[in-house]
Amino acid sequence: MLRAIELENFKPFGSRQVVPLSDITLLYGPNSGGKSSIIQALMVMKQTVAAKQSSLAAPLHCTGGSADLGSFMSLLHRHDSSRTLRLGFEFDDFDPHGPTRPHAPAIIRDSYRAGAPPGSAESSSSYLFAAQRIYDPGRGFDSTIVRRRSHAVSDGAGDRARRTWRFTDAASAESLIRHIHRAGHTSVQVGEYDYEEEPVDDSLVNWLTAAPNRFLQIGVEEPLGGWRIDAQRGASEYLKRLIYTPDPVGYPGQSMENSLERLLSRVLWLGPLRAYPARHYTLRTDNSGLVGVAGEQTLEVVASGGEPLAQRLHQHLSSLEIPYTVSIEKLSSKVADDLVMLVLRDLRTGTPVSSADVGFGISQLLPILVQGSVAHTSILCVEQPEIHLHPRLQASLGDFFIDTLTAKEPFVSRGIAASFIPENNRNQWIIETHSEALMLRLQRRIREGVIPAEAVSVVYVDPRGSEGSTVIPLRLDDHGDFIDEWPGGFFEESYREIFGGAHS
């Protein structure tokens, strides 16, 4: 699960902003304030990590299979090439000690600067300036290691970038030594020091923090989880295993980098406007269980899910008081035997109709219902789920989001990707919305005890900050009431229309 996203000098966000996330996160704010940019930050990092390059060498992939955000300069706040763009992610899908310490939180922060691609003098690309990795902040191994590059690009003689490891403070150095010792090593040799028991000697910490790269001189000779770190390779090998190398054989956990890659691979995005329904479709066979950014593959997912998915969709439609069932019907054709129709049967009259013949709101809602029904351990990002829906249906969407937090059994046998097999059987929703009715329904469910207050994060994005947009978390208490006041001017329209006001 993602706990937070950090943004600095990313699109409308200038100064560092932290977006707290929960099981259900609602993003509110004026148009063009930065709500969609929060989701875009996830997508750009997803395709950067998916490029399979070393995260300590890869540029930020602004354009790719997940999102097209233009050039790096278009992402920089105010298009100022002197700024450093920073993206950070806090997540709890990192488990270095196996079953004994599940879901330990971790933070990954990457800093990018403008650079010219090879053969060009124009700074349209980027390079990774610094990488910061923190494990279990405040409770365990909270050492921070930073690797810096002093040059933007490689020249003909090769990459001249200088890379160093450094602790940010003495506490970080001390915590790593304690972490190595707790992991089962009976002896840790650091430079001229031999550390065997508590407490960690001050002179050891001072020696570690006195200069860059001294950390790499740590030597460990005891086995850890089936693999060994020897004195020659030292802590560089330890860090490689702990932070960068995916799942070594016999090691009970996985690396930080691999955890984030695995987490981001589960991010699914449904954009603000779903595809207009067609009367007929050509059924494709390469379905991956994703409805697509515009919901363009909804039919394929429904066809792959078969009767179990149809029943689940019927349950959701019934709870939303939408009197239709959904099915796929094959059309006879001598030319194209894969021609099908998405049929909605009206339960009031028994009349079957094409999806093109019902209200437009249904076509906008159906991809969300389908994706939420098949998703497992996914992070589902949806923009404007309420579009073309009346307020009562907008409110009922809150119950749908709650119901799909706990995923059902996957449809792997029916063609949907095996990556949807659940691990902890949880989904997470990040929703960009303007709907007051949706928020009120979630507040009601908190008040009724259906979900705890901490399961919902409400975030207001205010574009009026002096350093760009500002993220304002709005906390809820156990009764579903807001602890923090809403910024002035939002959700006041109905009051003004009834009683008048300064802007009437």
C-alpha positions, 0 to 999 in steps of 0.5 A, spaced: 500 500 500 502 507 498 502 511 504 504 518 501 506 521 495 511 527 495 512 532 490 517 538 489 518 542 482 513 537 479 508 541 474 504 546 479 507 544 485 513 548 487 515 547 494 515 540 497 508 537 498 506 531 501 500 527 499 497 522 505 494 516 502 489 511 505 485 505 503 480 511 499 483 517 497 479 523 495 483 529 491 479 535 491 480 542 489 479 547 483 480 546 476 487 546 473 490 546 481 494 539 480 489 534 482 491 530 476 498 531 477 498 527 483 496 521 479 501 523 473 506 523 478 505 515 479 504 514 472 511 517 470 514 513 475 511 507 474 513 507 466 520 509 469 521 503 473 518 499 468 524 501 463 528 496 467 534 500 467 538 501 474 534 506 478 541 510 479 542 511 472 535 512 468 532 518 466 525 520 468 521 517 462 516 522 461 513 519 455 511 511 455 506 506 455 503 509 462 502 516 460 505 521 455 507 528 459 511 531 454 518 533 455 522 533 462 522 541 461 514 540 461 514 537 468 519 542 471 515 547 475 514 554 471 519 550 466 525 552 470 531 548 468 535 550 474 530 547 479 531 540 481 524 535 481 523 530 486 518 525 487 518 520 493 514 514 495 512 512 502 509 504 502 509 498 506 510 493 501 517 492 503 519 485 508 526 484 509 525 480 515 520 475 512 513 473 516 516 476 522 516 483 520 510 484 515 509 491 511 515 495 514 514 502 511 519 504 506 521 511 503 524 512 496 526 519 494 529 520 487 531 527 485 532 529 477 535 535 474 535 537 467 540 535 462 541 534 454 540 527 451 546 525 447 548 529 441 543 535 443 545 541 446 538 542 449 536 540 456 529 536 454 531 530 458 533 529 465 538 525 469 538 522 476 541 527 481 540 524 487 537 517 490 535 517 497 533 510 500 530 510 507 527 503 511 522 503 516 523 510 518 523 511 526 523 504 528 529 500 525 534 501 519 532 508 518 539 510 514 539 514 509 544 513 503 545 518 497 548 517 491 550 523 487 552 524 479 556 531 478 555 531 470 548 531 466 550 526 461 556 521 459 561 523 454 565 519 449 570 517 454 564 514 458 560 516 464 564 521 468 559 522 474 562 521 481 558 517 485 558 517 493 554 514 499 553 518 505 549 518 511 545 524 512 547 524 520 550 520 525 543 517 527 542 514 520 549 511 521 548 508 528 541 505 526 544 501 520 550 498 524 544 496 529 540 493 523 546 489 521 547 486 528 539 485 529 539 481 523 543 475 526 550 477 525 555 476 531 560 481 529 560 487 524 567 490 523 567 497 521 574 500 519 578 499 525 572 498 529 570 491 531 562 492 533 559 486 537 554 488 542 550 494 544 552 500 545 554 503 539 561 506 540 561 514 539 567 513 535 565 508 530 559 513 528 564 519 528 568 515 523 563 513 519 560 520 518 567 523 517 567 522 510 563 519 504 564 512 502 567 510 509 560 506 510 562 501 504 568 499 509 563 495 513 565 488 513 560 482 515 562 475 515 556 471 518 551 468 513 544 472 512 538 468 510 542 464 505 547 468 502 554 471 505 557 478 505 564 478 506 569 483 509 572 484 502 565 486 499 563 490 505 557 494 506 556 495 498 554 488 497 549 488 503 546 495 501 546 492 494 542 486 497 538 490 501 536 496 497 537 494 489 537 486 488 531 483 487 529 477 491 536 473 492 535 465 493 534 463 500 533 471 502 526 471 506 525 478 503 526 483 497 529 489 495 526 496 496 527 497 489 523 491 487 518 492 492 516 499 489 517 496 482 512 491 484 507 496 487 507 501 481 506 495 476 499 494 480 497 502 479 491 502 474 489 509 471 482 510 468 482 517 465 477 523 466 473 521 460 471 514 458 470 512 451 464 513 447 460 506 447 460 503 440 454 499 437 458 493 435 465 491 437 471 486 435 473 482 440 480 481 441 484 475 445 490 479 448 486 481 454 490 483 460 485 484 465 485 492 464 480 496 461 484 501 459 485 509 461 479 510 457 475 504 458 476 502 451 478 494 453 472 494 458 468 489 453 474 484 453 475 484 460 467 482 461 468 477 456 474 474 459 471 474 466 465 469 464 459 468 468 462 469 475 464 476 473 457 477 470 454 475 477 459 480 480 457 486 476 450 484 477 451 485 484 454 492 484 449 494 479 443 492 483 446 495 489 447 502 485 440 501 483 441 501 476 436 496 473 440 492 468 444 486 467 451 486 463 452 480 458 456 479 451 452 476 445 456 474 439 453 476 432 453 472 426 457 474 420 460 471 414 466 475 414 467 477 422 466 471 426 469 475 432 463 481 432 460 482 438 455 486 442 455 489 449 448 488 451 444 491 457 438 487 459 433 492 462 430 488 469 424 492 469 421 490 462 426 484 460 428 488 454 435 487 451 439 494 449 446 495 446 450 499 450 450 505 445 442 506 447 442 507 454 444 513 458 451 516 457 452 515 464 452 508 464 458 508 459 462 512 463 461 508 470 461 501 467 469 501 466 470 503 473 465 497 475 468 492 471 476 494 473 474 494 481 470 488 480 477 484 477 482 488 481 487 485 486 492 488 490 491 494 485 492 501 486 486 504 482 486 511 480 480 514 477 478 521 475 471 524 475 468 517 477 461 522 478 461 524 471 454 524 468 451 521 474 446 524 478 447 525 486 444 519 489 448 515 484 454 519 486 453 517 493 452 510 492 459 510 488 462 510 495 459 504 497 462 501 491 469 503 493 468 500 500 466 494 497 472 493 492 477 494 498 477 487 499 478 483 493 475 477 491 478 471 487 481 472 481 479 470 474 486 468 472 483 461 469 479 466 464 484 469 461 486 475 466 493 476 467 496 472 473 499 479 476 492 479 479 492 474 484 492 477 491 497 477 496 494 480 501 487 481 498 487 489 498 485 494 493 487 502 494 483 507 491 485 514 489 480 518 486 480 525 483 473 528 484 468 534 485 463 530 488 460 532 495 455 526 495 461 521 494 464 524 500 458 525 504 457 517 503 463 516 506 463 520 512 456 517 513 459 510 513 465 512 518 459 514 522 456 508 522 462 504 523 462 501 516 469 503 515 474 507 520 476 514 519 483 512 518 481 508 511 479 515 508 484 520 506 481 527 504 486 532 500 484 539 498 489 541 492 489 549 493 493 553 487 493 559 490 500 558 494 506 563 493 510 557 491 505 553 486 499 549 489 499 547 496 496 540 499 492 541 504 490 534 508 483 534 511 482 530 517 476 526 519 474 524 526 471 517 528 464 520 527 466 522 520 466 529 521 472 534 519 477 536 524 480 541 519 476 546 516 475 546 508 478 552 504 473 558 503 469 557 497 469 550 496 462 546 496 459 553 498 455 554 491 448 551 494 449 555 500 450 562 496 444 560 491 439 559 497 442 565 501 445 569 497 453 572 498 458 576 495 459 572 489 451 571 488 
